[in-house]
């Protein structure tokens, strides 16, 4: 694993932890360093422990690890929460002048840096800048050029006036100078900078960017953690391309608005989390029965019910596969990296329109809120292809008329895909309904037509199985006897876990699956392995159940459902323990 540096800031919700962490992450990325972030935040506006962790290296990083080199502790609890990750030589920056921090005890093997954050911030222009003072102190500890922090501060505060920007720069330098003047200590850190140019974004932002690139022109949503950032990203951006964002009064309104826009011919989307999916399920059936293309983004969190809104889980898989009354054909795509959030969003829109079906695009909280660096060409807009499917116009619509002269939007076809006419197409007037219908969309209870329509809708999925590439992504040792299968945000941690295992002589093959339905046939892969382990963030092993159903063989399981994502070193140990248990058995 690449040499890296791990930094964190922690305190109470409302203390500006998120903005502080993001400023430092941006500074690092602007200095040509790779960044991978993680957040721990409470489900409240004020109070409750919250933290922002940044892992950085000149080489690519894809996971968090159980190690902290520098910690900015705004509360005593911050030290307690991170004690297991601190090590000999770790630096803890705190403000000993604060009443709550006066009795803080720094473990002997660690280095305490007592900086009067609030006092220095007030001298620079306001106590609110105490976190920026701490960032300046961290720059001195890590030997990180403060000029890189300047550029991040400019980006953060430029719209609030130059005076505020200058005050923040002064506050940062006050923190740096205080550490340099007051602490005669040789720290073990020296953050190298490069000339590389990186883009820093999280999964929600990548989904929003992918939606715009795919031609999405209407988004309706209701704020819900952790999906809200999709709407936030689109707002103010999609309008530049002739699109609109609507904040609905609830999730039912959001999906129905999105459905209406899609019926009008626009590429349309909504995003929510598990509780919102519950509310949207009835309309989901209408989307499928009316054969309307729509993308529904589900950013998973811990459930059921309200659960833990700000914690990680992959518990909605069965809901997306089977939710809804009756038999509803659908697609379920699950990006496995932040970059893939962009590309799978584009693919989701194409699949929706090519097969005129609802598409679940699912991420999870860890991927949604994690920020990671990428080279700009990772999101090459010239590589984006838009396929609007079987659309007829005035020149071709006559081939799809009934004997009575009406357009047939639900025409029975060999591949199950019917013609689609946008509003305004001459002779393309038609209706669709949630009731069973004939080829023209007219209500029917004819038993033969019912069977034909159900078979037609389901046939689209089989057509997609044949026409599309549903392959998983593979890495590790292709000849290894141990096969690990995963989905969603676990890929990065597994990729680094493989490196750790290889260093110890343990060969592992990884299959990361971004397609939940339809999904790849893993039968040959499972048969070729001596041990098969499925890794996921839920208690029941929902994807493991699917694998066992598909391949008719038992698999081992590594499950985590405490609300915290997998870490690379943790997964490496879990895999070793699972293999050892198999030997003992």
C-alpha positions in Angstrom: 0.0 0.0 0.0 1.2 3.5 -0.8 2.8 5.6 1.9 0.1 8.0 3.0 -0.9 10.7 5.5 -4.1 10.5 7.6 -5.6 13.6 9.1 -8.9 14.3 10.9 -10.9 17.1 12.5 -13.6 16.3 15.1 -16.1 18.0 17.3 -19.8 18.7 17.8 -22.3 19.0 14.9 -22.5 22.7 14.1 -18.8 23.3 14.7 -18.1 23.6 11.0 -16.4 20.2 10.8 -17.5 19.4 7.3 -16.5 22.7 5.8 -13.1 22.6 7.6 -12.4 19.1 6.3 -13.4 20.0 2.8 -11.1 23.0 2.7 -8.2 20.8 3.7 -9.1 18.1 1.2 -9.3 20.7 -1.6 -6.0 22.2 -0.6 -4.4 18.8 -0.8 -5.9 18.0 -4.2 -4.8 21.4 -5.5 -1.3 20.5 -4.4 -1.4 17.5 -6.7 -2.0 14.9 -4.0 -4.6 12.1 -4.1 -7.4 12.4 -1.5 -9.9 10.0 0.0 -12.3 11.3 2.6 -14.7 9.8 5.1 -17.3 11.4 7.4 -18.9 10.5 10.7 -21.8 12.8 11.5 -24.8 12.7 13.8 -28.4 13.0 12.6 -29.0 16.4 14.1 -28.2 20.0 13.3 -26.3 20.8 16.6 -24.7 18.5 19.1 -23.5 14.9 18.7 -20.0 13.8 17.7 -19.0 14.5 14.1 -15.7 14.1 12.3 -14.1 14.5 8.9 -11.1 12.3 7.9 -8.8 12.8 5.0 -6.3 10.2 3.7 -3.8 11.5 1.2 -0.9 10.3 -0.8 0.9 11.1 -4.0 -0.3 7.7 -5.2 -4.0 6.7 -5.6 -5.9 5.9 -2.4 -9.2 4.1 -2.4 -10.1 3.5 1.2 -9.8 4.6 4.8 -7.5 2.9 7.2 -7.2 2.5 11.0 -4.5 5.1 11.5 -4.5 8.8 12.3 -1.3 10.9 12.0 -2.7 14.3 12.9 -6.0 15.0 14.7 -7.6 18.4 15.3 -9.6 17.8 18.4 -12.3 20.5 19.2 -13.8 18.4 22.0 -12.4 15.8 24.5 -14.7 13.2 22.9 -12.8 13.6 19.7 -9.7 12.2 21.3 -11.7 9.4 22.9 -13.4 8.4 19.7 -10.2 8.2 17.7 -7.9 6.8 20.4 -7.7 3.4 18.7 -6.5 5.0 15.5 -3.8 7.2 17.1 -0.3 5.8 17.3 3.1 6.7 18.7 4.1 10.0 17.3 0.5 11.1 16.3 -0.1 14.8 16.8 -3.2 16.1 18.5 -3.9 19.8 18.0 -6.3 21.3 20.6 -7.2 24.6 22.3 -6.2 24.3 25.9 -7.8 27.7 26.7 -11.2 26.4 26.1 -13.0 25.4 29.3 -13.9 21.9 28.1 -10.3 21.2 26.9 -8.3 22.5 29.9 -8.1 19.0 31.6 -7.4 17.0 28.4 -4.7 14.4 28.9 -2.6 13.5 25.9 -1.2 9.9 26.0 2.5 9.8 26.6 3.5 8.4 23.3 1.6 11.1 21.4 2.4 14.8 20.8 0.0 17.4 22.1 0.0 20.7 20.4 -1.9 23.2 22.5 -2.9 26.2 20.3 -5.1 29.1 21.4 -7.4 28.6 18.4 -10.2 31.0 19.4 -7.8 33.7 20.6 -5.7 33.7 17.5 -8.9 33.7 15.4 -10.3 36.7 17.2 -7.0 38.5 16.6 -7.4 37.7 12.9 -10.9 39.0 12.6 -13.4 36.7 14.3 -13.7 33.6 16.6 -15.5 31.8 13.8 -12.2 31.2 12.1 -10.7 29.1 14.9 -10.9 26.0 12.6 -8.9 27.8 10.0 -6.3 28.6 12.6 -6.1 24.8 13.3 -5.6 24.2 9.6 -2.7 26.5 9.6 -1.2 24.7 12.6 -1.7 21.4 10.8 0.2 22.8 7.7 3.2 23.5 10.0 3.1 20.0 11.6 2.8 18.3 8.2 5.2 20.7 6.4 2.5 21.4 3.9 2.9 24.7 2.0 0.3 27.1 3.3 -0.1 28.6 -0.2 -2.0 25.5 -1.2 -4.4 26.2 1.7 -4.8 29.8 0.4 -6.3 28.6 -2.9 -8.8 26.4 -1.1 -9.8 29.3 1.2 -10.2 31.6 -1.9 -12.5 29.0 -3.5 -14.5 28.7 -0.3 -15.0 32.3 0.6 -14.5 34.3 -2.7 -18.2 35.0 -3.0 -18.2 36.6 0.4 -15.7 39.3 -0.3 -11.9 39.7 -0.4 -11.8 40.9 3.2 -13.1 37.6 4.5 -10.7 35.7 2.3 -7.8 37.8 3.6 -8.9 37.3 7.2 -9.0 33.6 6.8 -5.5 33.6 5.3 -4.3 35.6 8.2 -5.9 33.2 10.6 -4.2 30.2 8.9 -0.8 31.9 9.1 -1.4 32.7 12.8 -1.9 29.0 13.5 1.2 28.1 11.5 3.4 30.7 13.1 2.2 29.8 16.6 3.3 26.1 16.2 6.6 27.2 14.6 7.4 29.6 17.4 6.2 27.7 20.4 7.0 24.1 19.7 10.6 23.0 19.2 9.8 19.6 17.8 10.8 17.7 14.6 7.6 16.2 13.3 7.8 13.1 11.1 5.7 14.4 8.3 6.6 16.1 5.0 3.7 16.3 2.5 5.1 16.2 -1.0 3.3 18.2 -3.6 3.2 17.5 -7.4 2.1 19.3 -10.5 -0.8 16.9 -11.1 -4.3 18.4 -11.7 -7.1 16.5 -9.9 -10.9 16.8 -9.7 -12.3 16.3 -6.2 -15.9 15.2 -5.9 -18.2 12.8 -4.0 -20.6 10.1 -5.3 -23.7 12.3 -5.2 -21.9 15.0 -7.2 -20.7 12.4 -9.7 -24.3 11.2 -10.2 -25.5 14.7 -10.7 -22.7 15.3 -13.2 -23.5 12.1 -15.0 -27.2 13.1 -15.2 -26.4 16.3 -16.9 -24.0 14.6 -19.3 -26.6 12.0 -20.2 -29.1 14.7 -21.1 -31.3 14.8 -18.1 -33.4 17.9 -18.2 -35.8 17.4 -15.3 -35.2 16.5 -11.7 -37.8 16.4 -9.0 -36.8 15.5 -5.4 -37.4 16.0 -1.8 -34.4 16.5 0.6 -33.4 13.4 2.4 -30.0 12.2 3.8 -27.9 11.1 2.0 -29.3 11.8 -1.4 -29.8 15.6 -1.1 -26.5 16.4 -2.6 -27.7 15.1 -6.0 -30.3 17.8 -6.1 -27.9 20.4 -4.6 -25.4 19.6 -7.4 -28.0 19.9 -10.2 -29.5 23.1 -8.9 -27.9 26.0 -10.7 -26.2 23.7 -13.2 -28.9 21.9 -15.1 -30.6 25.2 -15.9 -27.6 26.1 -18.0 -28.6 23.3 -20.4 -32.3 24.1 -20.5 -33.2 21.8 -17.6 -35.2 22.3 -14.3 -34.9 21.2 -10.7 -38.1 21.1 -8.6 -38.1 20.6 -4.9 -41.4 18.7 -4.3 -43.4 18.7 -1.1 -42.7 15.0 -0.6 -41.4 11.9 -2.3 -44.7 10.9 -3.8 -44.9 14.3 -5.6 -41.3 14.0 -6.7 -41.6 10.7 -8.5 -45.0 11.7 -10.0 -43.5 14.9 -11.3 -40.6 13.0 -12.7 -43.0 10.6 -14.4 -44.9 13.4 -16.0 -41.8 15.0 -17.4 -40.7 11.6 -18.8 -44.1 11.1 -20.4 -43.5 14.5 -22.0 -40.3 13.3 -23.6 -37.7 14.7 -21.2 -35.0 12.6 -19.7 -36.1 12.7 -16.1 -34.8 11.6 -12.7 -35.5 11.6 -9.0 -33.3 10.6 -6.1 -34.1 9.6 -2.5 -33.1 7.1 0.2 -34.9 4.0 1.6 -37.8 5.7 3.3 -38.5 7.7 0.1 -38.3 4.5 -2.0 -41.1 3.1 0.2 -43.3 6.0 -0.7 -42.4 5.9 -4.4 -43.2 2.2 -4.8 -46.8 2.6 -6.1 -45.7 5.0 -8.8 -42.9 2.6 -9.6 -45.4 0.1 -10.8 -47.2 2.7 -12.9 -43.8 3.6 -14.6 -43.2 0.0 -15.6 -46.8 -0.7 -16.7 -47.0 2.5 -18.8 -43.5 1.7 -20.2 -42.1 5.1 -19.2 -38.3 5.5 -19.0 -37.3 6.9 -15.7 -34.2 6.8 -13.5 -34.7 6.5 -9.7 -31.6 7.0 -7.6 -31.6 5.3 -4.2 -28.8 6.4 -2.0 -28.9 3.8 0.8 -28.6 4.4 4.5 -29.1 2.4 7.7 -32.7 1.2 8.1 -35.4 0.2 8.6 -37.8 3.0 9.4 -35.8 6.2 10.1 -32.9 4.0 11.2 -29.6 5.8 11.3 -29.9 8.4 8.5 -26.2 9.4 8.6 -24.8 5.9 8.7 -23.7 3.3 6.1 -25.7 0.3 5.0 -26.6 -1.7 1.9 -29.9 -3.0 3.2 -32.2 -1.9 0.3 -31.2 -4.5 -2.2 -34.2 -6.8 -1.8 -36.5 -3.7 -1.8 -35.2 -2.6 -5.2 -35.3 -6.1 -6.6 -38.8 -7.1 -5.4 -40.6 -4.0 -4.2 -44.0 -3.3 -5.6 -47.2 -5.2 -6.0 -47.5 -7.5 -9.0 -44.5 -8.4 -11.1 -42.6 -5.3 -12.2 -39.8 -5.5 -14.7 -36.9 -3.2 -13.9 -33.2 -2.7 -14.0 -31.0 -2.3 -10.9 -27.5 -0.7 -11.3 -25.1 -0.3 -8.4 -21.9 1.8 -9.1 -18.9 0.4 -7.3 -16.8 3.6 -7.3 -17.3 7.3 -7.3 -16.1 7.5 -10.9 -18.6 4.8 -11.9 -21.4 6.8 -10.3 -20.9 9.1 -13.3 -20.7 6.5 -16.0 -23.5 4.2 -14.5 -25.8 7.3 -14.4 -25.3 7.8 -18.1 -25.9 4.1 -18.7 -29.0 4.1 -16.5 -30.6 6.8 -18.7 -29.7 4.9 -21.9 -31.1 1.6 -20.5 -34.3 3.4 -19.3 -35.0 4.7 -22.8 -33.8 1.8 -24.8 -36.0 -0.6 -22.9 -38.7 1.8 -21.6 -38.4 0.6 -18.1 -37.7 2.1 -14.6 -34.0 1.9 -13.6 -32.9 1.9 -10.0 -29.5 3.5 -9.7 -28.2 2.7 -6.2 -25.3 4.1 -4.3 -24.8 4.0 -0.5 -24.0 6.6 2.0 -20.3 5.9 2.1 -20.0 6.4 -1.6 -22.4 9.4 -1.6 -20.5 11.5 0.9 -17.0 10.4 0.3 -14.8 12.8 -1.7 -12.1 11.4 -3.9 -9.6 12.8 -6.4 -9.6 11.9 -10.1 -7.8 13.1 -13.2 -10.1 15.2 -15.4 -10.1 12.7 -18.2 -11.9 10.2 -15.9 -15.0 12.1 -16.9 -14.4 12.6 -20.6 -17.6 14.1 -22.0 -16.6 13.1 -25.5 -17.0 9.4 -24.5 -20.6 9.9 -23.4 -23.1 8.3 -25.7 -26.8 9.0 -25.6 -29.2 6.4 -26.9 -32.8 7.4 -26.8 -34.1 4.0 -28.0 -36.9 3.1 -30.3 -38.3 6.6 -31.1 -40.5 7.0 -34.2 -41.1 10.2 -36.1 -43.4 11.4 -38.9 -41.5 9.3 -41.4 -41.7 6.0 -39.6 -44.9 6.2 -37.4 -47.1 4.8 -40.1 -45.5 1.4 -39.6 -46.9 1.2 -36.1 -50.5 2.1 -36.5 -53.5 -0.2 -35.7 -56.0 -1.2 -38.2 -58.3 1.6 -37.0 -55.5 4.1 -37.5 -54.3 4.7 -34.0 -50.6 4.8 -32.9 -49.6 1.7 -30.8 -47.2 2.7 -28.0 -47.6 -0.8 -26.5 -47.2 -2.7 -29.7 -46.4 -6.4 -29.3 -42.9 -7.0 -30.7 -40.5 -9.9 -30.7 -38.0 -8.2 -28.5 -40.7 -6.6 -26.2 -39.7 -3.0 -27.1 -42.5 -0.9 -28.5 -42.2 2.3 -30.5 -42.2 5.5 -28.7 -43.5 8.8 -30.0 -42.6 12.1 -28.3 -45.5 14.6 -27.8 -46.1 16.7 -30.9 -45.2 13.8 -33.3 -47.8 13.9 -36.1 -50.3 11.0 -35.7 -48.6 10.0 -32.5 -51.4 10.9 -30.1 -51.9 8.1 -27.6 -52.7 7.4 -23.9 -51.2 5.1 -21.3 -52.7 4.0 -18.1 -51.9 2.0 -15.0 -54.8 -0.3 -15.9 -53.9 -3.2 -18.2 -54.2 -2.0 -21.8 -54.1 -3.1 -25.4 -51.5 -2.1 -27.9 -53.0 1.4 -28.3 -53.0 1.9 -24.5 -56.8 1.5 -24.1 -58.0 -0.2 -21.0 -58.7 -3.9 -21.4 -59.6 -7.0 -19.4 -59.1 -9.3 -22.4 -57.3 -12.4 -21.0 -55.2 -13.0 -24.1 -54.1 -9.4 -24.4 -53.2 -9.4 -20.7 -50.9 -12.4 -21.2 -49.4 -10.8 -24.3 -48.7 -7.5 -22.5 -47.2 -9.1 -19.4 -45.0 -11.3 -21.6 -44.0 -8.3 -23.8 -42.9 -6.2 -20.8 -40.9 -9.0 -19.3 -39.4 -9.9 -22.6 -37.6 -6.6 -22.6 -35.4 -7.8 -19.7 -34.5 -10.9 -21.6 -33.6 -8.8 -24.6 -31.4 -6.7 -22.5 -29.7 -9.8 -21.1 -28.7 -10.7 -24.6 -27.8 -7.2 -25.9 -26.0 -5.6 -23.0 -22.7 -6.3 -21.3 -23.4 -7.2 -17.6 -19.9 -8.3 -16.8 -18.4 -7.7 -13.3 -15.0 -5.9 -12.8 -12.1 -8.2 -11.9 -8.9 -7.6 -10.1 -6.4 -9.4 -7.9 -4.9 -12.8 -8.9 -7.0 -14.4 -11.7 -5.7 -17.9 -10.7 -6.3 -17.6 -7.0 -8.3 -20.3 -5.2 -10.0 -17.7 -3.1 -12.8 -15.7 -4.8 -14.2 -12.6 -3.1 -17.4 -11.2 -4.6 -18.8 -7.7 -3.7 -21.0 -4.9 -4.8 -21.4 -1.2 -4.1 -18.8 0.9 -2.3 -16.8 -2.0 -0.9 -14.6 -2.2 -4.0 -12.0 0.4 -3.0 -11.4 -1.2 0.4 -11.2 -4.6 -1.2 -8.7 -3.4 -3.8 -6.3 -2.3 -1.1 -7.0 -5.3 1.1 -5.8 -7.5 -1.8 -2.5 -5.6 -1.8 -2.2 -6.2 1.9 -2.9 -9.9 1.5 -0.5 -10.3 -1.4 2.2 -8.8 0.8 1.6 -11.7 3.2 1.5 -14.3 0.4 -2.2 -14.7 0.2 -3.6 -14.7 -3.3 -7.2 -13.5 -3.8 -9.4 -12.9 -6.8 -12.0 -10.1 -6.6 -15.2 -9.7 -8.6 -16.9 -6.4 -8.1 -20.5 -6.5 -9.5 -22.1 -3.2 -10.6 -25.2 -5.0 -12.0 -27.8 -6.4 -9.6 -30.5 -7.0 -12.1 -29.9 -8.3 -14.6 -26.6 -9.6 -13.2 -23.7 -11.6 -14.5 -23.7 -15.4 -14.3 -20.9 -16.3 -11.8 -21.4 -20.0 -12.0 -18.1 -20.8 -13.7 -16.2 -18.4 -11.4 -17.7 -20.0 -8.2 -17.0 -23.5 -9.5 -13.4 -22.7 -10.2 -12.7 -21.4 -6.7 -12.1 -23.4 -3.5 -13.5 -20.7 -1.3 -16.1 -18.0 -2.2 -16.7 -15.1 0.1 -19.3 -12.4 -0.4 -18.6 -9.0 1.2 -21.5 -6.5 1.9 -22.8 -4.0 4.4 -26.0 -5.7 5.6 -26.9 -8.4 8.2 -28.7 -11.0 6.1 -26.2 -11.2 3.2 -28.8 -10.2 0.6 -26.4 -10.3 -2.4 -24.9 -13.5 -1.0 -28.4 -15.0 -1.2 -28.6 -14.0 -4.8 -25.2 -15.6 -5.6 -26.3 -18.8 -3.9 -29.6 -18.8 -5.7 -27.8 -18.3 -9.1 -25.0 -20.8 -8.7 -26.7 -23.4 -6.4 -23.7 -23.5 -4.1 -23.0 -22.1 -0.6 -20.7 -19.2 0.0 -19.0 -17.7 3.0 -20.1 -14.2 4.1 -18.4 -11.1 5.5 -21.1 -8.8 6.7 -20.9 -5.4 8.4 -24.0 -3.5 9.6 -22.9 -1.3 12.5 -23.3 1.8 10.3 -19.6 2.1 9.5 -18.0 1.3 6.1 -15.3 -1.4 5.6 -11.7 -0.4 5.9 -8.9 -2.0 3.9 -6.9 -3.4 6.8 -10.1 -4.6 8.5 -11.2 -6.5 5.3 -7.8 -8.1 4.9 -8.1 -9.5 8.5 -11.7 -10.6 8.0 -10.7 -12.5 4.8 -7.8 -14.2 6.6 -10.1 -15.2 9.5 -12.7 -16.6 7.2 -10.1 -18.7 5.4 -8.7 -19.9 8.7 -12.2 -20.9 9.9 -12.6 -22.9 6.7 -9.4 -24.8 7.3 -10.4 -25.6 10.8 -13.8 -26.8 9.7 
